Amino acid sequence: MNCLLKLHRICGSQYNHNYVSTVRYFSNVSRLKVLFFGTDNFSLPSLKVIHKNLINNGRVERLEVVTSFKAAKNPVKHYSRSEGIKLHDWPYRAGKTVGMFNLGVVVSFGHLIPESLINSFDRGMLNVHASLLPKLRGAAPIVHAIANGDQRTGISIMRIKPNQFDVGEVLLQSSVDIGRDILMPQLHDELATIGANCLINCIEDLDVYYQRLTAQNDTLATYAPKIDSKFAEIRWTDATALQLYDRYRSLYGLRPLTTTFGGELVKIFKLSFNRDQTTPSPLSRLEPGSIEYSKRSKQLLVRCCDGLALEILQLSIAGKKLLTGQDFYNGFLSKKTPLERRFR
């Protein structure tokens, strides 16, 4: 504003009209006091861009953070402390926001925000969700997108509504292709960065995006529930090689796929799938779950229900050390008869 006054004084009265119009524009664009809710590595890029906007005297005038102090590895807490951003532990009382914050931002927080807290922000609450809503509402959209074999996903910036997850109006969406061999951590990081960029665009032009709000079509909704141990269990008689490969990619870095061998729990940490396979293969006449080891190529192959094979690269049995396919053959598979060489 001081710069505009100086320009007005220097240039004289012929700039009165432009000067008054500019002053009115800036006076109508109020700065925002933001309370950020987040806990993990998906949250962090969004927190960083808001903090950068604050430092650079952008639309954000104030920033504080609500997170969980109980989480042992909490990058949001670590970053906030290192940058001197005021922290609040969850649960957070709605009365504390009155007059202090006018916009809430939620990114991968994991808690349902109470209606009283949502209503305490006069500019509402925004959420960064890692899917193209209404597709894949829920806690694990990135995992389910890969596991479903989807070719595309994206980011939705939505306005939070009380009492339900992921049902509010959408301000902005950005899509991204899912590479056929991409692993969950890669897609996670890509979407976290895109989400942060979309979020700050919405914050900078909040009034414009609020005018463009689009209601979700509930009839098109699909869901991405929280992942549990059963999601990692392999049913060899029901799953094709591609389905299991997609499931592996979706869980990579979270938990291994699991099966059993000789009554012992097997965890599969790394595998590969050759998409150029054709049936019948040497394994296609065997039961799903049947294992074959090639001494020549040193490949440990397992048959899936469609007759195609996955190559197991790294696994463990009975909670012991990690094994290569060759290790598993030498220590376990070679001691079994051909009929016993099967995962179940």
N, C-alpha and C positions, 0 to 999 in steps of 0.2 A: 504493500500500500504506500509506503514512503517513496518508493521508486516512481509510482504513478503520480504522486503529488509533485515530485521534482520535475517530471516530464511535463506536467500541466503548467507549472510556473515558467519553465523555460520556453515552451512552445507557444504559449499565449492562448487567447480566447477562441481561435479558430478550431482548437482541439477540444472545446468544451463538450460537444455532443459525444464524441468518442470516449472521452475521459469518464463522463457520467455513466455511459453504457458499460464500460469496463468495471467501474466501481460497483455498479449494481450486480454484475455477473459474479464478481468475487464475494460480495456480501451475501449472495444467495447460496453459495456453495459452502456450507458449514463443514468444518473439520470434524473428525470422528474420534470419539473416545472408545477404544476397542478393548474388550475382554476376550482373551483367546483361551480355548479349551482344547488340550491335546496331550498326548503321552509318548508317542513313539516316533520312529524314523519316517513314517509317512507324514506325520504332523510337522516335522522340523522345517522342511523347505517353505511351507506356508508361514510359519512363525518368522522365519528369516526375512521373507519379502515384506511382511508387515513392519518388522523392526527397521528394515532398510528405508521403507517409506517414511517412517517416523523420523529417522535420523536426517533424511533429506528434505524434511519439512513438506512432505506430501499431504495427502488427504488425512492421514492419521495424525492425531494430535496427542494421543495418550495410549499407552499399551501396558496391560498387565496380563498375567497368565494364571490359569487354573489348571492344575495337574494332580497326579497321584504321587504323594511322597513315599508310598509303600513300594512302588515299583523299583526294583534294584537297578535295572538298566533303563534309565529314563532320559533320553537325549534332550527332550524339551526342558526338563528341570536343569540339566547340566548347562545347556546353552543359556537359559534365562539367568542363572546364577553368574555365569562368566561374563554376561553382558550387562549385569545390573538391572535386569527387568524384575519388577516386583512379582513374587510368587504367592499363590493361594492354594491350599490343599483342598481336595474334594472330600466331602460334599461342601458346596459353597452356598451360603444363605442369600436368598434373593434380595433381602433388605439392604445388603451391603452395596448393591449396584445403583441404588436410587441417587440420581444426580451425578454419579461418577462415570458411568459408561452409557453410551447410547447404541452401541452395536456389539453383538456377540458373534464370535466366529468359532465354529466347532470343526475340528479335523481329526478323525480317527481317535475319538475320545472313549467310546465304549460304554457310556452311561446315558440313560434316558434323562434329558434335561427337564426338570419340573416346569409345569405351566407358569407358576408364579415367577420363576427366573426368566423364562422366555418373555413374559409380558413386561418385565422390568426394563427391557431395552426398547426405547422409542423408535429406533430404526430397525428393529427385529434382530434375528439371528440367522447367520449364513452357515451352510455346511458344505464341505468339499467331499463329494462321494465318488468313488472310483468305479463308476459304470455309467452307461448311457440310460439314465432313469427314464421310464419305470422298470427297465430291465435290471435284474440282479439287485434288488433291494436286500439289505441285510449286512451282516458283519464281515463276510468274506467274499466280496465281489471279484477280486483279482484271482483268487484261487479257483472259484467256480467258473469264471470265464475261460481259463486255460483248460480246466478239467472237462468242460463241456465241448471243447474243440472249437470254440468260437473263433472267427477270423478277425473280429473287430470288437473293441471296447472303447472306453474313454472316461472323461471326467464330466461330472455334473455339479454346478454350483446351484444349490437349492436353498430356499427359505424354510427354516425349521418350523414345523407345526407341533403343538402339544400332543403328548400321549402316544405318538406313533413314530417309528423310524422311517425316514426316507420317503415321505409321502408329499412333501411340500412343493410349492411351485418352483419351476426351474428358471434361473436367471440366464445361465450360459452353459453350453456344452461344447466339448472338444473331443473328437474321435481319434483313435490311434489303431493301426493294424497290429494284430498279434502275430508275430513271426512264428512259423510252424515249429521251430526248435527253441524258441525263447523259454528261458526258465523264469520261475516266479519272481526272484529278486530283481532281475533285469526289468521286467514289466512294472513291478512295484516302484522302482526308482524313477522310471520314465514317467509314470502316471503322477507320482508325487511332485515332480518338477512341473509338469503341465498343470496340475491342480493349483500349485502355488501361483503360477502366472495368470491363470484364469481368475483366481481369487482376487489378486491385486487389481486386475482390470475392473472387476465388479466393484471393489471398494472405491477406486478412483472415480468411477462414474455410476455410483450407486443409484442415484435418482433415475438415470437413463435406463439402467437394467431393471429397476423396479417397475418402470412403465411397460417393459416387455415381458413381464412374468408370464410363463406358460404353465397351465395346470397339467399334471400328469394324467395319462389315460390309464386308470386302474385296471381296465380289462386286458391291457398288454403287460401287466406286471409279472415278472418272474422273481425268484428269490435265491439268496445266497446265504444260507444259514451258517452259523459258527461251525468250524471244523472240529470234529472229535476223532478219537482213535479209530473208530469203525470206518471212517472215510479212507483210511490208509490200508485197510485190509483187502487183500487180493482174493477174488473168487475166480480161479482160473477157468472154470467151466462156463462162466457168464461173460467174461470180458475179452474183447479183441485185443490184438497187440497194440493197435493205435490208441484204443481207449486207455489201456494201462500206461502207455507212454505219456499220454496227456495228463493222466492222474499223477504220474511221477513228476512231470514238469511243474504241475500246479503246486505240489507239496515240497518241492526242492527248497532246502534251507529251513523248512518248518518241521517236518518229520519224515522218516523213511517209510516206504511201502513195507508192509509186513505179510508174511506167510509162515508156513511151518515146514520143517523137514525132519522126518524121523521123530515127530512129536516135540521137537524143539522150535522155539520162536526164531524166525529168520527176519532180519531187517535188511532191506535192499536200499543202499545209499546212492548207487550210480548204476544207470543202465543206458542202453542205446537201442535205437530202432532203425533198421534199414528199410526205408520206404520203397526200395526197388525190388523187394522180395516178390517172388511169384510162387503160387502153390501149384502142384504139391511140393513141399520141401521134405527133407529127410525126416523132420519131426511130425509132418502132417498126419501120418497114420497112427501116431501115438496119442495117448490121452492128454487133455489139457493139463499143464503143470509138469509134464515130463521134461527131464533135463538131459542134455547131451553135451559132452565136453570134447572138443577137437584138440588133440595133442599137437597137430600140425599148426593150426592157427591160434591155439591157446584161447579159444572162445568158449565161454559157458553160455549155452543157449537153452531157453525154456519155451515150450510150446504154449500158445494161447488158443482160445476156443475157435478161432478162425483158421487155424493151421499155420499161421505165421509165428515167427519166433522173436523174442527179445533177447538181447545179449546182456547178461549181468556182469557188470564191471567191478563192483565193490559191494560187499555184504558182510554181515556178521551173523553168528549163530550162537544161541544161548547166552546172549549178552556179552560175548567175549570180543577179542580184538577184531579189527577190520581185516577182511580177506579179499584177495583178488580171485578171479575165476579159477586160476590155476591152483591157488592155495586151497580153495574150497574142494576142488577135485582131489587133490592129493590127500587132504586131511579127512574128508568126509565121503564124497561121492564115490571114489574108487573102492571104498569098503562095502558098498551096497551092491546087491544084485540088480540087473537091468530093470526088473519090475519095481524095485524100491527106489529107483532114481527119479523121484517125483516130489515136487512141492504140492502141498495140500492146503 
